[in-house]
Amino acid sequence: MAHTSSGDSSPGAALTVAILTLVCCNLIGGVVGVAFAAVAMGKEDEEERARFTGYAWTAIVVGLVLSGLGILLFL
């Protein structure tokens, strides 16, 4: 269930955020987000590009949530 609208961000923005989360020690969402954003950048079809960009953002958010939960459980 991907969110698609005319206001979706570009795969480049998703790639940038995924790399930043990867650098900030969020391996879960960072690696998967980078992979999906890279796939999205290679797609010529706009619908597929939007789908993989959505997957990248979802991976980033899920990784951040899981990292946050891990930190809370550790404390």
PAZAPA-4460 file (N, C-alpha, C; in steps of 0.05 Angstrom, whole numbers, plus 32768, in hexadecimal, padded with zeros to 4 digits):
% residues 75
    n_x    n_y    n_z   ca_x   ca_y   ca_z    c_x    c_y    c_z   seq   type   mol
   8011   7FE9   8000   8000   8000   8000   8012   8019   8000     1      M     A
   8019   8022   7FE9   802B   8038   7FE6   801B   8052   7FE2     2      A     A
   8024   8067   7FED   8018   8081   7FEA   8023   808E   7FD1     3      H     A
   8011   8093   7FBE   801A   80A1   7FA6   8009   80B9   7FA1     4      T     A
   8016   80CF   7F9B   8008   80E8   7F95   801A   80F9   7F84     5      S     A
   8010   810F   7F7B   8021   8120   7F6A   8036   812E   7F7B     6      S     A
   8034   812D   7F96   8047   813A   7FA7   805D   8128   7FB1     7      G     A
   805F   810F   7FA5   8074   80FD   7FAE   8090   8109   7FA7     8      D     A
   80A3   8102   7FB8   80BE   810D   7FB4   80CD   80FC   7F9F     9      S     A
   80E3   8106   7F97   80F3   80F9   7F83   8104   80E3   7F8F    10      S     A
   810C   80D0   7F7E   811E   80BB   7F88   8138   80C6   7F92    11      P     A
   8141   80DC   7F88   815A   80E9   7F91   8158   80F2   7FAE    12      G     A
   8140   80FD   7FB5   813C   8105   7FD1   813C   80ED   7FE3    13      A     A
   812F   80D7   7FDA   812E   80BF   7FEA   814A   80B3   7FED    14      A     A
   815A   80B4   7FD8   8175   80AA   7FD9   8186   80BA   7FEC    15      L     A
   8183   80D5   7FEC   8192   80E6   7FFE   818B   80E0   801B    16      T     A
   8172   80DE   8021   8169   80D8   803D   8172   80BC   8045    17      V     A
   8171   80A9   8033   8179   808E   8039   8197   808D   803F    18      A     A
   81A7   809B   8030   81C4   809C   8035   81CA   80AA   8050    19      I     A
   81BB   80BF   8056   81BF   80CD   8070   81B7   80BA   8087    20      L     A
   81A2   80AB   8084   819A   8099   809A   81AE   8082   809C    21      T     A
   81BA   807A   8086   81CE   8065   8086   81E7   806F   8095    22      L     A
   81EF   8088   808F   8206   8093   809C   8202   8097   80BA    23      V     A
   81E9   809C   80C2   81E2   80A0   80DE   81DC   8086   80EC    24      C     A
   81E8   8070   80E3   81E7   8056   80F0   81CB   8049   80EF    25      C     A
   81BB   8050   80DC   81A2   8042   80D8   81A4   802F   80C1    26      N     A
   81B0   8018   80C6   81B6   8005   80B1   819D   7FF8   80A6    27      L     A
   8188   7FF5   80B6   8170   7FE7   80AE   8163   7FF6   8097    28      I     A
   815C   800F   809C   814E   801E   8087   8160   802A   8073    29      G     A
   8179   802F   807A   818B   803C   8068   8192   802B   8050    30      G     A
   819A   8013   8054   81A2   8001   803E   818B   7FFB   802C    31      V     A
   8174   7FF4   8038   815D   7FED   8028   8153   8006   8019    32      V     A
   8153   801D   8027   814A   8036   801A   815C   803E   8003    33      G     A
   8176   803B   8006   8189   8041   7FF0   8184   802E   7FD9    34      V     A
   817F   8015   7FDE   817A   8001   7FC8   8161   8009   7FB9    35      A     A
   814B   800E   7FC7   8132   8015   7FB9   8134   802F   7FAB    36      F     A
   8141   8043   7FB6   8144   805D   7FA9   8155   805A   7F90    37      A     A
   816A   8049   7F91   817A   8045   7F79   816B   8037   7F63    38      A     A
   815A   8024   7F6A   8149   8016   7F57   8136   802A   7F4B    39      V     A
   812A   803C   7F5B   8117   8050   7F52   8124   8063   7F3E    40      A     A
   813D   806A   7F43   814B   807C   7F32   8150   8070   7F16    41      M     A
   8152   8055   7F15   8157   8048   7EFC   813D   8042   7EEC    42      G     A
   8126   8047   7EF7   810D   8041   7EE9   8105   8059   7ED8    43      K     A
   80FD   8053   7EBF   80F4   8068   7EAD   80D6   806C   7EB0    44      E     A
   80C7   8057   7EB6   80AA   8059   7EBA   80A4   8069   7ED4    45      D     A
   8094   807E   7ED1   808F   808F   7EE8   8080   8080   7EFF    46      E     A
   806E   806E   7EF7   805F   805F   7F0B   8072   804D   7F1C    47      E     A
   8084   803F   7F0E   8097   802E   7F1C   80AB   803F   7F2D    48      E     A
   80B3   8055   7F23   80C5   8067   7F32   80B7   8070   7F4B    49      R     A
   809E   8078   7F4A   808F   8080   7F62   808C   8069   7F75    50      A     A
   8087   8051   7F6B   8084   803A   7F7C   809D   8034   7F8C    51      R     A
   80B4   8033   7F7E   80CD   802D   7F8C   80D6   8044   7F9E    52      F     A
   80D0   805D   7F97   80D5   8073   7FA8   80C5   8071   7FC2    53      T     A
   80AC   8068   7FC0   809C   8063   7FD7   80A7   804D   7FE9    54      G     A
   80B1   8038   7FDC   80BE   8022   7FEB   80D6   802D   7FFA    55      Y     A
   80E6   803E   7FED   80FE   8049   7FFA   80F6   8059   8013    56      A     A
   80E2   806A   8010   80D9   807A   8027   80CE   8068   803D    57      W     A
   80BF   8054   8036   80B5   8041   804A   80CB   8033   8059    58      T     A
   80E0   802A   804A   80F6   801D   8057   8105   8030   806A    59      A     A
   8108   8049   8062   8115   805C   8073   8105   8060   808D    60      I     A
   80EB   8064   808B   80DA   8069   80A2   80DA   8050   80B4    61      V     A
   80D6   8039   80A8   80D6   8020   80B8   80F0   801C   80C7    62      V     A
   8106   8022   80B9   8121   801F   80C6   8124   8033   80DE    63      G     A
   811A   804B   80DA   811C   805F   80F0   810A   8056   8108    64      L     A
   80F3   804C   8102   80E1   8043   8117   80ED   802C   8126    65      V     A
   80F7   8018   8117   8104   8001   8124   811C   8009   8135    66      L     A
   812C   801C   812A   8143   8025   813A   813A   8033   8153    67      S     A
   8125   8044   8151   811B   8051   8168   8110   803E   817D    68      G     A
   8102   8029   8174   80F8   8015   8187   810F   8006   8194    69      L     A
   8124   8000   8184   813B   7FF3   818F   8149   8003   81A5    70      G     A
   814A   801D   81A0   8156   802F   81B4   8145   8030   81CD    71      I     A
   812B   8031   81CA   8119   8032   81E1   811A   8018   81F1    72      L     A
   811C   8002   81E3   811D   7FE8   81F1   8138   7FE4   81FF    73      L     A
   814C   7FF0   81F4   8167   7FEE   8200   8169   7FFD   821A    74      F     A
   815B   8014   821B   815C   8024   8233   814C   8017   8248    75      L     A
***
